[in-house]
Amino acid sequence: MKILKNLNKLYASILVLSVTVMQVPAFATELAAVEKPAVKIETQAKTFYISEELKKELKYNIQAVYGAENTDVIYNRIEKLAAKSVSQRPKNLLNEDVTRVSDWYKDEIIYMFYVDQFGVITAEKPNSFKDSVQMLDYLKDLGVTTLYILPFADSPMDDSGFDVKNPKNVRKDLGGMPEFKEFVIAAKQKGFKIKADLVLNHFSDQHEWFKQAMAGDLEKLNYFIVREEMPKYRKYEDPKKGTIVEYEEPNGKISKRRLIFPDITDNHYRKVTINGKDYYLYHTFYPFQLDINWENPEVLYYCLETISYWANLGIDIFRMDAIPYFVKEEGSTAENLDKTHNVVKIISIYLQATAPRSVIQAEACQTPKDILPYFGKEREIKTEINNQPLNLKRTDEIQIAYHFPYMPALWASFITENNKYFIDANKATPSIPDSASWATFLRVHDELTLEMVTPEVRKIIYDALEPRGAEFRNGLGVSGRTANFLGNNPDRIIMAYSVLLSLPGIPIIYYGDEIAAQNNFSYAKKAAKSREQNQKRNKIRLLSFFDSRDINRGVLDYNAFYSAMKNTRGTTLSSKIHSEVKHMIELRKNTPALSRGSLTILKTKSEKDFAYIREYNGEKYLIVHNLGSTKRVSEIDLPVGMVFKPVKKDCIYLENILNGQKYKVKVSPTQKTTRLLMYPYATVWLKII
């Protein structure tokens, strides 16, 4: 972090921001020597308790980011914030803190949507939270369990809500805080959990900090990543990472940073002028999204208070947006730095001490090996919540992470009718702690990323899907809806969802995809026009205002969802997809092997067959998908130790739980190979035991 030279006092009460580097064992020994009994602080309403283990973890990570000389002061401040949070916590949430199973999230099926766009009565009037209550019956019937409400915090909406103006408030056009609270009450009454975004890598330039800085409060500049001179830089193209900008730092080091939007902005700095002097503020994404300075403790306190605020309103899963970019250091890529992990651990420990019913999901478009450290270490914590004992088995950083490479791997397998792409991605996936989970998906609100695939695979996916969608980031992604990408072929769409809902991980369904919603170029053009008007008003120069991700967003009609739900005969594309997805959701919820079971991928004679075993607590299921467009006999090798004994000649009949019928499986004389007749894009979920 670069401290502005003309600031005499950056932090009035605390700070000298130099970091003392110490070996972990030495620090742990030092803490043990001075450790006091577990802390209990009496509050007006309740008692706050932090266990010895959490206290040690918290202090260690504070020191790693803010220095040994500041550790005690910062810890004490955080402790007071935690006590205040618990004192304000509703009784029902305190009860759930104690009674909820530690890894409850593993059984969830998540549905993500924009409040203003999901199930509107008329296209001319976007929904507010009050209107969204009418969609709860639909969602309950569909069978999903967690509602992921895409960004709803106060925002000028230049990046679909990921440009936050006030992280402790709700957009007025969505009905503000009163309607949000009523929606949460209604959703909880129907048994739903709530997932929400925490956008804490950057804030909108409409945030009060930026406005105060522009008005001359120079201390607020250090709430952002700021420098007084624009560094020299050069740009080049990396075949895997896209556009890279190299900055010459004052200390002689070179910072190599990915340029996320090369078609929109030229570099990572936005020039501002305050009292006649120029400053340069860092932005990972759009110039109107200014990265905040996590190495400033005042930023840390503000963000922890924000987390407490929403946790006490009942948020169950916090999706931490852009988590790899939190801390920037000169001479680094500003991705996945050690201090970023320390910051995330501070957040996680704080949440586990104040609201353990809630968990954190990382949004990080990274490879699994880069994501793995974000899970941290798993440990069992013995603590108290409101004088009630709690044994919590959790990781010390995040609990859930998107598995981004699975998305392009699945699409490459669908396109080529070849199972190798997913199998390769699965082989490259490291083991994660038992209590942790991946989140899997076919599509989300963003692009189908092509960053983490080889140039050859990138070309395969891009050439097949770009004509059915739109290019993103100069070919490093493709935007579009699931149904469009699969040519609106109902059998292919159903097969794709069968894969998603039978694989390990927490499945996420993007609003409208379960009714075969289509690309919306009209909405994308309107969004670009609005973005252009806003940024011209703010005098920000962008190379382009069109964001192709907007084609897989936009208004979807209320009647489209309820009509699909009520048309149980499946006579339309939307109703057919809806009916099948609903059925598979129900099966997954009632089949622990699908949500919690192990995965054994089977060897097949043809790459067009994708087969695996899901097993949990003695239950086994054989899942087979025909990725191909023709009828075929699928030949599958059974895993070592598994034997199918024919009951009639060379055949065995297994129940296909997708339709309740017996499915004929031929068994080889050695009883090690099975053969199944599979129709185009067919899928079977066969119960073995």
Wavefront OBJ file of the C-alpha trace (Angstrom):
o trace
v 0.000 0.000 0.000
v 1.320 3.418 -0.898
v 0.598 6.087 1.736
v 0.111 9.540 0.266
v 3.011 11.778 1.147
v 0.881 14.785 1.984
v -1.121 13.053 4.704
v 0.317 13.917 8.100
v -1.913 11.546 10.036
v -3.541 8.677 8.256
v -5.120 6.955 11.198
v -5.705 9.013 14.295
v -5.767 6.285 16.909
v -3.790 3.393 15.584
v -1.487 3.131 12.937
v 1.955 2.566 11.759
v 1.414 0.255 8.824
v 4.645 -1.689 8.590
v 4.481 -5.449 8.521
v 6.787 -7.534 10.673
v 7.540 -10.842 8.985
v 7.800 -13.689 11.464
v 7.814 -17.451 11.177
v 4.540 -19.052 12.132
v 5.908 -21.268 14.921
v 7.635 -18.343 16.635
v 4.460 -16.295 16.545
v 2.337 -19.157 17.795
v 4.753 -19.674 20.698
v 4.667 -15.996 21.542
v 0.869 -15.992 21.628
v 0.744 -19.103 23.757
v 3.047 -17.503 26.292
v 0.820 -14.477 26.796
v -2.562 -16.104 26.203
v -5.382 -15.214 28.542
v -8.520 -17.244 29.281
v -11.240 -17.330 26.646
v -12.930 -13.968 26.405
v -16.493 -13.343 27.568
v -17.928 -9.872 27.246
v -21.214 -9.052 28.913
v -23.551 -7.111 26.672
v -26.911 -5.537 27.361
v -28.874 -8.434 25.947
v -26.560 -11.421 25.664
v -23.089 -12.742 26.341
v -20.418 -12.781 23.657
v -17.838 -15.546 23.861
v -14.787 -16.179 21.707
v -12.880 -19.412 22.165
v -9.138 -19.602 22.685
v -8.666 -21.196 19.279
v -10.571 -18.512 17.408
v -8.781 -15.796 19.330
v -5.373 -17.208 18.378
v -6.374 -17.580 14.743
v -7.715 -14.055 14.625
v -4.627 -12.484 16.170
v -2.284 -14.414 13.915
v -4.027 -13.217 10.762
v -4.304 -9.642 12.014
v -0.558 -9.568 12.567
v 0.126 -10.988 9.107
v -1.720 -8.095 7.467
v -1.353 -5.140 9.826
v 1.854 -5.791 11.756
v 2.676 -6.941 15.274
v 2.618 -3.406 16.670
v -1.036 -2.987 15.663
v -2.356 -6.461 16.458
v -3.747 -5.894 19.952
v -5.429 -2.598 19.096
v -7.090 -4.046 16.003
v -8.072 -7.248 17.792
v -9.712 -5.314 20.617
v -11.669 -3.238 18.129
v -12.850 -6.357 16.302
v -13.816 -7.971 19.601
v -16.039 -5.011 20.414
v -17.617 -5.156 16.956
v -18.312 -8.859 17.482
v -19.873 -8.294 20.905
v -22.095 -5.580 19.488
v -23.151 -7.839 16.631
v -24.142 -10.681 18.963
v -26.001 -8.295 21.273
v -28.164 -7.232 18.319
v -28.725 -10.733 16.956
v -32.357 -11.962 16.772
v -33.267 -14.887 18.999
v -34.283 -17.186 16.137
v -30.879 -16.772 14.503
v -29.089 -17.409 17.794
v -31.032 -20.650 18.105
v -30.089 -21.693 14.567
v -26.451 -20.859 15.314
v -26.526 -23.742 17.787
v -28.974 -26.194 16.195
v -27.991 -26.050 12.528
v -25.774 -28.905 11.291
v -22.257 -27.650 10.542
v -22.226 -28.716 6.885
v -25.897 -28.054 6.126
v -24.992 -26.359 2.836
v -23.967 -29.640 1.190
v -27.627 -30.573 0.717
v -28.689 -27.301 -0.882
v -29.886 -26.644 -4.429
v -29.436 -22.987 -5.263
v -31.561 -20.827 -7.543
v -30.108 -17.481 -8.571
v -32.063 -14.505 -9.887
v -32.299 -10.742 -10.235
v -35.212 -9.382 -8.204
v -36.232 -6.822 -10.817
v -36.048 -9.288 -13.726
v -37.402 -12.575 -12.391
v -41.121 -13.184 -12.896
v -42.312 -9.665 -13.738
v -45.984 -8.976 -14.411
v -45.274 -6.478 -17.180
v -41.984 -5.752 -18.916
v -42.551 -2.025 -18.415
v -42.514 -2.386 -14.625
v -39.581 -4.318 -13.144
v -40.218 -6.171 -9.912
v -39.436 -5.042 -6.400
v -39.003 -7.419 -3.457
v -42.710 -7.121 -2.724
v -43.505 -8.411 -6.214
v -40.973 -11.237 -5.893
v -42.987 -12.784 -3.065
v -45.375 -13.996 -5.762
v -42.579 -16.187 -7.175
v -41.980 -18.095 -3.939
v -44.722 -20.632 -4.646
v -43.151 -21.331 -8.026
v -39.722 -21.815 -6.474
v -41.118 -24.027 -3.726
v -42.814 -26.184 -6.346
v -39.580 -26.386 -8.350
v -37.862 -27.758 -5.268
v -34.860 -25.480 -4.880
v -33.784 -24.766 -1.315
v -31.583 -21.650 -1.310
v -32.420 -18.397 -3.068
v -29.384 -16.548 -4.358
v -30.541 -12.981 -4.837
v -28.158 -11.309 -7.258
v -26.876 -7.887 -6.129
v -29.571 -5.846 -4.446
v -27.510 -3.406 -2.388
v -27.798 0.304 -3.140
v -26.141 0.831 -6.524
v -26.204 3.093 -9.597
v -26.457 -0.162 -11.591
v -23.635 0.409 -14.049
v -22.490 -3.201 -13.545
v -25.739 -4.964 -12.718
v -25.411 -4.130 -9.030
v -21.792 -5.150 -8.537
v -20.962 -1.444 -8.294
v -22.136 -0.846 -4.735
v -22.945 2.635 -3.497
v -24.013 1.703 0.039
v -23.386 -1.906 1.135
v -25.753 -1.558 4.104
v -28.811 -0.541 2.162
v -31.160 -1.925 -0.482
v -31.860 -0.256 -3.806
v -34.926 1.970 -3.719
v -36.228 0.592 -7.010
v -36.348 -2.836 -5.339
v -38.452 -1.498 -2.480
v -35.648 -0.613 -0.102
v -34.979 -2.277 3.221
v -38.661 -2.620 4.281
v -39.579 -4.760 1.271
v -36.364 -6.775 1.547
v -37.145 -7.687 5.152
v -40.695 -8.699 4.249
v -39.393 -10.867 1.405
v -36.925 -12.622 3.701
v -39.683 -13.305 6.234
v -41.922 -14.763 3.518
v -39.080 -16.858 2.088
v -38.080 -18.213 5.493
v -41.681 -19.164 6.217
v -41.552 -21.404 3.146
v -38.299 -22.964 4.284
v -35.873 -21.196 1.965
v -32.379 -20.109 2.859
v -30.945 -16.872 1.477
v -27.659 -16.314 -0.315
v -26.412 -12.792 -1.015
v -23.405 -11.036 -2.481
v -20.749 -9.301 -0.467
v -19.014 -7.032 -2.956
v -15.999 -6.001 -0.909
v -13.166 -5.793 -3.431
v -14.441 -2.510 -4.808
v -17.130 0.115 -4.380
v -18.920 2.377 -6.819
v -17.616 5.879 -7.357
v -20.972 6.910 -5.892
v -19.921 5.550 -2.492
v -19.589 8.150 0.254
v -15.845 7.532 0.611
v -15.133 8.536 -2.971
v -17.414 11.540 -2.773
v -15.731 12.683 0.430
v -12.304 12.253 -1.135
v -13.307 14.249 -4.200
v -14.590 16.972 -1.870
v -11.114 17.274 -0.357
v -11.055 14.703 2.462
v -7.689 13.238 1.505
v -7.759 10.672 4.310
v -10.559 8.932 2.428
v -8.249 8.465 -0.544
v -6.418 5.854 1.493
v -9.617 3.867 1.778
v -8.809 3.061 -1.866
v -5.666 1.895 -3.685
v -4.129 5.208 -4.681
v -0.880 6.665 -5.975
v 0.270 10.157 -6.848
v 1.936 9.338 -10.161
v 0.791 7.143 -13.015
v 3.325 4.328 -13.407
v 4.871 3.547 -16.753
v 3.364 0.468 -18.292
v 3.270 -1.785 -21.313
v 0.645 -4.221 -22.546
v 0.880 -7.588 -24.213
v -1.261 -10.626 -24.918
v -0.815 -13.838 -22.983
v -2.291 -16.909 -24.725
v -3.787 -18.179 -21.458
v -4.545 -15.049 -19.447
v -5.450 -12.528 -22.131
v -4.289 -8.923 -21.935
v -1.543 -8.295 -19.374
v -0.409 -4.863 -18.207
v 3.102 -4.586 -16.749
v 3.654 -1.629 -14.431
v 7.059 -0.288 -13.410
v 6.837 0.246 -9.661
v 8.831 2.904 -7.731
v 10.766 0.151 -5.950
v 11.945 -1.228 -9.286
v 9.637 -4.226 -9.241
v 7.287 -5.122 -12.076
v 3.603 -5.718 -11.397
v 1.936 -7.978 -13.948
v -1.828 -7.505 -13.859
v -4.571 -9.103 -15.924
v -6.757 -6.543 -17.674
v -10.244 -7.936 -17.155
v -12.004 -5.646 -19.640
v -9.476 -4.831 -22.402
v -12.246 -3.800 -24.765
v -13.525 -1.270 -22.227
v -10.517 0.237 -20.457
v -6.836 0.725 -21.305
v -5.247 0.104 -17.878
v -6.013 -0.271 -14.161
v -5.901 3.356 -13.075
v -8.446 6.131 -13.052
v -7.171 9.676 -12.875
v -8.942 12.108 -10.548
v -8.104 15.691 -9.664
v -8.609 16.985 -6.119
v -7.791 20.578 -5.214
v -5.774 20.905 -8.393
v -3.658 17.784 -7.780
v -3.877 14.544 -9.761
v -4.259 11.135 -8.142
v -4.572 7.673 -9.679
v -7.024 5.166 -8.212
v -6.724 1.463 -8.947
v -9.588 -0.583 -10.393
v -9.543 -4.309 -11.158
v -12.734 -4.040 -13.165
v -14.552 -0.945 -14.465
v -13.119 2.544 -13.794
v -16.271 3.355 -11.825
v -15.570 0.386 -9.511
v -12.686 1.512 -7.325
v -10.780 -1.124 -5.367
v -10.841 -0.585 -1.618
v -7.726 -0.773 0.558
v -7.913 -3.803 2.836
v -4.580 -2.856 4.432
v -6.329 0.106 6.036
v -7.908 -1.150 9.311
v -10.763 1.334 8.984
v -11.763 -0.495 5.801
v -11.620 -3.799 7.678
v -13.888 -2.529 10.472
v -16.380 -1.130 7.984
v -16.557 -4.426 6.095
v -16.943 -6.515 9.260
v -19.799 -4.280 10.391
v -21.374 -4.763 6.969
v -21.129 -8.542 7.291
v -22.704 -8.448 10.761
v -25.493 -6.254 9.485
v -26.568 -8.776 6.852
v -25.867 -11.842 8.992
v -28.286 -10.473 11.575
v -30.890 -10.075 8.845
v -30.693 -13.807 8.146
v -28.296 -14.249 5.230
v -27.252 -17.905 5.157
v -24.560 -17.906 2.465
v -22.327 -14.943 1.719
v -20.935 -14.986 -1.798
v -17.659 -13.072 -1.564
v -17.283 -11.381 -4.925
v -13.852 -11.074 -6.583
v -12.147 -12.608 -3.571
v -8.688 -13.240 -5.143
v -8.071 -9.523 -5.685
v -8.519 -8.174 -2.148
v -4.893 -7.229 -1.429
v -2.527 -5.646 -3.965
v 1.228 -5.515 -3.516
v 3.850 -3.907 -5.728
v 5.634 -6.474 -7.854
v 2.736 -8.937 -7.739
v -0.122 -10.095 -9.937
v -2.525 -8.829 -7.240
v -4.213 -12.225 -7.289
v -4.276 -14.887 -4.557
v -1.713 -13.145 -2.367
v -0.936 -14.430 1.125
v -2.410 -11.321 2.715
v -5.627 -11.862 0.805
v -5.924 -15.258 2.489
v -5.241 -13.617 5.853
v -8.012 -11.078 5.251
v -10.501 -13.780 4.252
v -9.600 -15.760 7.372
v -10.248 -12.716 9.544
v -13.686 -12.433 7.949
v -14.399 -16.156 8.326
v -13.276 -16.316 11.958
v -15.345 -13.231 12.739
v -18.417 -14.820 11.146
v -17.893 -18.115 12.971
v -17.659 -16.235 16.264
v -20.748 -14.096 15.686
v -23.046 -15.927 13.233
v -21.940 -19.560 12.787
v -25.175 -20.557 11.052
v -23.842 -18.639 8.019
v -21.048 -19.651 5.648
v -18.870 -18.070 2.978
v -18.681 -18.929 -0.703
v -15.780 -17.680 -2.800
v -16.369 -16.166 -6.210
v -12.987 -16.720 -7.813
v -12.552 -17.456 -11.486
v -9.393 -19.465 -10.847
v -8.084 -22.996 -11.272
v -8.908 -25.520 -8.531
v -5.284 -25.596 -7.366
v -5.471 -21.826 -6.830
v -8.859 -22.140 -5.146
v -7.797 -24.948 -2.814
v -5.905 -22.663 -0.374
v -9.060 -20.552 0.087
v -10.722 -23.445 1.904
v -7.975 -23.219 4.507
v -7.726 -25.886 7.158
v -10.594 -27.822 8.663
v -10.888 -27.859 12.436
v -13.430 -28.561 15.157
v -14.217 -25.580 17.341
v -15.789 -25.826 20.759
v -17.378 -22.492 21.486
v -20.538 -20.865 22.825
v -23.348 -18.840 21.350
v -25.569 -17.010 23.816
v -24.381 -19.303 26.620
v -25.227 -22.401 24.548
v -22.386 -24.840 23.693
v -21.548 -25.277 20.025
v -19.247 -27.779 18.334
v -18.489 -26.459 14.886
v -16.616 -28.405 12.206
v -15.631 -25.863 9.595
v -12.728 -24.694 7.502
v -11.006 -21.525 8.711
v -11.413 -19.631 5.435
v -14.253 -20.327 2.988
v -16.657 -23.270 2.995
v -17.920 -23.235 -0.612
v -16.250 -22.314 -3.901
v -17.402 -22.174 -7.490
v -15.750 -24.834 -9.626
v -15.254 -22.663 -12.687
v -13.251 -25.173 -14.809
v -16.128 -27.657 -14.668
v -18.311 -25.268 -16.671
v -16.173 -25.106 -19.862
v -15.236 -28.775 -19.409
v -18.890 -29.789 -19.462
v -19.584 -27.610 -22.465
v -16.597 -28.992 -24.361
v -17.893 -32.509 -23.669
v -21.413 -31.570 -24.791
v -20.151 -29.932 -27.992
v -17.725 -32.677 -29.028
v -19.767 -35.577 -27.635
v -16.594 -36.612 -25.825
v -16.320 -37.317 -22.110
v -12.574 -36.604 -21.911
v -12.889 -32.883 -21.225
v -14.828 -33.305 -18.024
v -12.772 -36.318 -16.988
v -9.576 -34.295 -17.444
v -11.017 -31.413 -15.405
v -12.034 -33.810 -12.669
v -8.561 -35.369 -12.562
v -7.073 -31.890 -12.136
v -9.355 -31.193 -9.173
v -7.608 -31.619 -5.822
v -9.248 -33.102 -2.762
v -10.849 -30.544 -0.478
v -11.649 -30.704 3.260
v -14.558 -32.977 4.182
v -16.743 -30.121 5.376
v -16.108 -28.024 2.251
v -17.973 -28.169 -1.035
v -17.699 -27.103 -4.642
v -20.593 -25.272 -6.287
v -21.345 -26.423 -9.829
v -23.365 -24.877 -12.631
v -24.068 -24.870 -16.354
v -24.491 -21.124 -16.660
v -24.635 -18.082 -14.416
v -25.172 -14.346 -14.870
v -21.632 -13.911 -16.216
v -19.910 -15.294 -19.276
v -18.961 -18.891 -19.928
v -15.302 -18.358 -19.135
v -12.667 -19.783 -21.481
v -9.665 -18.606 -19.485
v -8.778 -21.930 -17.899
v -8.778 -24.106 -21.003
v -6.160 -24.753 -23.647
v -6.214 -22.674 -26.852
v -7.494 -25.757 -28.675
v -10.426 -26.262 -26.311
v -11.102 -22.532 -26.307
v -11.460 -22.617 -30.076
v -13.771 -25.640 -29.933
v -16.133 -23.958 -27.489
v -15.914 -20.491 -29.003
v -16.531 -21.647 -32.574
v -19.545 -23.695 -31.506
v -21.185 -21.264 -29.092
v -20.312 -17.734 -30.216
v -22.775 -17.957 -33.159
v -25.437 -18.878 -30.586
v -24.476 -16.122 -28.159
v -21.904 -13.329 -28.119
v -18.172 -12.883 -27.648
v -16.794 -11.691 -24.325
v -13.315 -10.344 -23.489
v -11.890 -10.803 -26.970
v -12.628 -14.502 -27.050
v -11.760 -15.378 -23.448
v -15.431 -16.014 -22.846
v -18.795 -16.497 -24.527
v -22.093 -15.095 -23.301
v -25.441 -16.764 -23.768
v -28.204 -18.905 -22.286
v -28.140 -22.677 -21.802
v -31.018 -23.369 -24.186
v -29.495 -21.274 -26.971
v -26.115 -22.940 -26.567
v -27.764 -26.365 -26.901
v -29.751 -25.398 -29.983
v -33.051 -25.473 -28.057
v -32.922 -29.258 -28.285
v -34.959 -30.509 -25.303
v -33.130 -33.829 -25.075
v -29.725 -32.123 -24.946
v -30.913 -29.612 -22.345
v -32.377 -32.353 -20.146
v -29.197 -34.403 -20.508
v -27.108 -31.376 -19.480
v -29.203 -30.900 -16.348
v -29.007 -34.598 -15.608
v -25.227 -34.272 -15.544
v -25.369 -31.202 -13.299
v -27.826 -32.701 -10.828
v -26.118 -36.080 -10.538
v -22.541 -34.857 -10.016
v -21.025 -33.913 -6.638
v -21.169 -30.329 -5.462
v -23.916 -27.830 -4.766
v -25.853 -27.314 -8.028
v -26.824 -23.799 -9.027
v -29.650 -23.039 -11.444
v -29.745 -19.668 -13.170
v -33.177 -18.092 -13.373
v -35.053 -18.964 -16.538
v -32.731 -21.717 -17.675
v -35.130 -24.290 -16.226
v -37.787 -23.025 -18.668
v -35.395 -22.702 -21.631
v -35.205 -18.895 -21.511
v -33.597 -17.278 -24.547
v -30.811 -14.760 -25.140
v -31.952 -11.160 -24.724
v -30.032 -8.834 -27.029
v -32.666 -6.146 -26.590
v -31.939 -5.925 -22.871
v -28.191 -5.872 -23.529
v -28.547 -2.902 -25.866
v -30.666 -1.012 -23.339
v -28.117 -1.728 -20.609
v -25.310 -0.438 -22.841
v -27.215 2.760 -23.540
v -27.868 3.321 -19.842
v -24.205 2.647 -19.031
v -23.123 5.137 -21.678
v -25.397 7.860 -20.331
v -24.200 7.326 -16.757
v -20.517 7.340 -17.600
v -20.736 10.358 -19.856
v -22.364 12.136 -16.956
v -19.482 11.024 -14.747
v -16.961 11.958 -17.466
v -15.424 8.479 -17.568
v -14.033 7.332 -20.904
v -14.762 3.722 -21.795
v -13.654 2.041 -25.011
v -17.069 0.366 -25.241
v -20.313 0.399 -23.279
v -21.699 -2.934 -24.515
v -21.305 -5.856 -22.117
v -22.244 -9.107 -23.842
v -23.024 -10.767 -20.501
v -26.239 -8.761 -20.506
v -27.704 -11.034 -23.199
v -28.122 -13.747 -20.556
v -29.855 -11.312 -18.225
v -33.038 -9.298 -18.526
v -36.745 -9.461 -17.753
v -38.574 -12.793 -17.756
v -42.341 -12.853 -17.507
v -44.285 -14.177 -14.497
v -46.609 -16.150 -16.751
v -43.708 -17.890 -18.468
v -42.714 -19.548 -15.199
v -46.164 -20.430 -13.896
v -47.344 -21.637 -17.314
v -44.382 -23.997 -17.501
v -45.135 -25.189 -13.974
v -48.816 -25.838 -14.676
v -48.273 -27.529 -18.042
v -47.445 -30.905 -16.523
v -47.811 -32.684 -19.864
v -44.695 -30.961 -21.155
v -46.210 -29.929 -24.477
v -43.901 -26.922 -24.889
v -40.131 -26.628 -24.735
v -40.262 -24.598 -21.533
v -42.715 -26.922 -19.769
v -40.844 -30.049 -20.816
v -37.532 -28.749 -19.475
v -39.204 -27.483 -16.307
v -40.911 -30.800 -15.623
v -37.723 -32.809 -16.014
v -35.559 -30.427 -13.994
v -38.137 -30.365 -11.195
v -38.215 -34.159 -11.132
v -34.426 -34.461 -10.993
v -34.258 -31.891 -8.190
v -36.727 -33.955 -6.169
v -34.713 -37.116 -6.748
v -31.468 -35.453 -5.740
v -32.996 -34.112 -2.521
v -34.232 -37.603 -1.612
v -31.029 -39.413 -2.606
v -28.107 -38.636 -0.266
v -25.691 -40.450 -2.580
v -26.237 -37.701 -5.155
v -25.657 -34.789 -2.798
v -23.030 -36.260 -0.477
v -21.721 -39.393 -2.166
v -18.315 -40.195 -3.602
v -17.692 -40.059 -7.348
v -16.065 -42.878 -9.315
v -15.796 -42.151 -13.025
v -15.996 -45.322 -15.104
v -14.061 -46.336 -18.166
v -16.223 -46.596 -21.278
v -15.560 -48.151 -24.651
v -16.754 -44.997 -26.406
v -15.979 -41.407 -25.473
v -19.631 -40.622 -26.211
v -20.604 -42.339 -22.972
v -20.197 -40.518 -19.668
v -20.651 -42.891 -16.746
v -19.923 -42.856 -13.027
v -20.845 -44.349 -9.674
v -22.221 -42.252 -6.802
v -21.960 -43.967 -3.423
v -22.889 -42.961 0.127
v -23.552 -44.979 3.290
v -23.965 -48.243 1.414
v -26.147 -46.858 -1.380
v -24.812 -46.993 -4.942
v -26.081 -45.524 -8.186
v -24.814 -46.033 -11.717
v -25.265 -42.844 -13.732
v -24.917 -43.047 -17.515
v -25.290 -40.309 -20.138
v -25.204 -40.680 -23.893
v -23.493 -37.493 -25.042
v -24.107 -38.474 -28.655
v -26.851 -37.714 -31.143
v -27.420 -41.340 -32.184
v -28.842 -44.443 -30.532
v -26.081 -46.677 -29.300
v -25.097 -49.510 -27.003
v -22.998 -48.127 -24.188
v -20.285 -50.464 -22.940
v -18.992 -49.645 -19.463
v -16.263 -51.230 -17.352
v -17.235 -51.755 -13.737
v -14.850 -50.619 -10.996
v -12.630 -53.177 -9.307
v -14.560 -55.167 -6.739
v -17.993 -54.463 -8.197
v -19.737 -57.440 -9.770
v -23.144 -57.608 -11.446
v -24.561 -61.131 -11.258
v -27.069 -61.857 -14.026
v -30.519 -62.918 -12.889
v -31.711 -64.052 -16.321
v -29.230 -65.348 -18.861
v -26.736 -62.519 -19.254
v -28.960 -59.709 -17.977
v -29.663 -57.821 -14.800
v -32.514 -55.390 -14.280
v -31.835 -52.208 -12.309
v -34.316 -49.550 -11.317
v -33.946 -46.302 -13.242
v -35.050 -43.869 -10.556
v -35.677 -41.215 -13.212
v -38.827 -43.063 -14.297
v -39.207 -45.910 -11.784
v -38.880 -48.562 -14.484
v -36.584 -51.558 -14.611
v -33.695 -51.045 -17.002
v -32.102 -53.950 -18.814
v -28.345 -54.149 -18.325
v -26.363 -56.840 -20.111
v -23.452 -58.301 -18.182
v -20.338 -59.756 -19.805
v -19.299 -63.359 -19.053
v -16.535 -61.988 -16.807
v -19.159 -59.906 -14.988
v -16.871 -56.885 -15.250
v -18.484 -55.089 -18.186
v -22.035 -53.884 -18.713
v -23.870 -52.940 -21.871
v -26.866 -50.600 -22.008
v -29.021 -49.473 -24.894
v -29.004 -45.673 -24.875
v -31.081 -43.375 -27.071
v -29.727 -40.010 -28.313
v -28.834 -37.758 -25.368
v -30.416 -40.286 -23.011
v -29.591 -40.478 -19.330
v -30.261 -43.127 -16.684
v -29.830 -43.095 -12.911
v -29.683 -46.777 -11.969
v -29.953 -47.933 -8.373
v -27.434 -50.687 -7.691
v -27.894 -51.059 -3.934
l 1 2 3 4 5 6 7 8 9 10 11 12 13 14 15 16 17 18 19 20 21 22 23 24 25 26 27 28 29 30 31 32 33 34 35 36 37 38 39 40 41 42 43 44 45 46 47 48 49 50 51 52 53 54 55 56 57 58 59 60 61 62 63 64 65 66 67 68 69 70 71 72 73 74 75 76 77 78 79 80 81 82 83 84 85 86 87 88 89 90 91 92 93 94 95 96 97 98 99 100 101 102 103 104 105 106 107 108 109 110 111 112 113 114 115 116 117 118 119 120 121 122 123 124 125 126 127 128 129 130 131 132 133 134 135 136 137 138 139 140 141 142 143 144 145 146 147 148 149 150 151 152 153 154 155 156 157 158 159 160 161 162 163 164 165 166 167 168 169 170 171 172 173 174 175 176 177 178 179 180 181 182 183 184 185 186 187 188 189 190 191 192 193 194 195 196 197 198 199 200 201 202 203 204 205 206 207 208 209 210 211 212 213 214 215 216 217 218 219 220 221 222 223 224 225 226 227 228 229 230 231 232 233 234 235 236 237 238 239 240 241 242 243 244 245 246 247 248 249 250 251 252 253 254 255 256 257 258 259 260 261 262 263 264 265 266 267 268 269 270 271 272 273 274 275 276 277 278 279 280 281 282 283 284 285 286 287 288 289 290 291 292 293 294 295 296 297 298 299 300 301 302 303 304 305 306 307 308 309 310 311 312 313 314 315 316 317 318 319 320 321 322 323 324 325 326 327 328 329 330 331 332 333 334 335 336 337 338 339 340 341 342 343 344 345 346 347 348 349 350 351 352 353 354 355 356 357 358 359 360 361 362 363 364 365 366 367 368 369 370 371 372 373 374 375 376 377 378 379 380 381 382 383 384 385 386 387 388 389 390 391 392 393 394 395 396 397 398 399 400 401 402 403 404 405 406 407 408 409 410 411 412 413 414 415 416 417 418 419 420 421 422 423 424 425 426 427 428 429 430 431 432 433 434 435 436 437 438 439 440 441 442 443 444 445 446 447 448 449 450 451 452 453 454 455 456 457 458 459 460 461 462 463 464 465 466 467 468 469 470 471 472 473 474 475 476 477 478 479 480 481 482 483 484 485 486 487 488 489 490 491 492 493 494 495 496 497 498 499 500 501 502 503 504 505 506 507 508 509 510 511 512 513 514 515 516 517 518 519 520 521 522 523 524 525 526 527 528 529 530 531 532 533 534 535 536 537 538 539 540 541 542 543 544 545 546 547 548 549 550 551 552 553 554 555 556 557 558 559 560 561 562 563 564 565 566 567 568 569 570 571 572 573 574 575 576 577 578 579 580 581 582 583 584 585 586 587 588 589 590 591 592 593 594 595 596 597 598 599 600 601 602 603 604 605 606 607 608 609 610 611 612 613 614 615 616 617 618 619 620 621 622 623 624 625 626 627 628 629 630 631 632 633 634 635 636 637 638 639 640 641 642 643 644 645 646 647 648 649 650 651 652 653 654 655 656 657 658 659 660 661 662 663 664 665 666 667 668 669 670 671 672 673 674 675 676 677 678 679 680 681 682 683 684 685 686 687 688 689
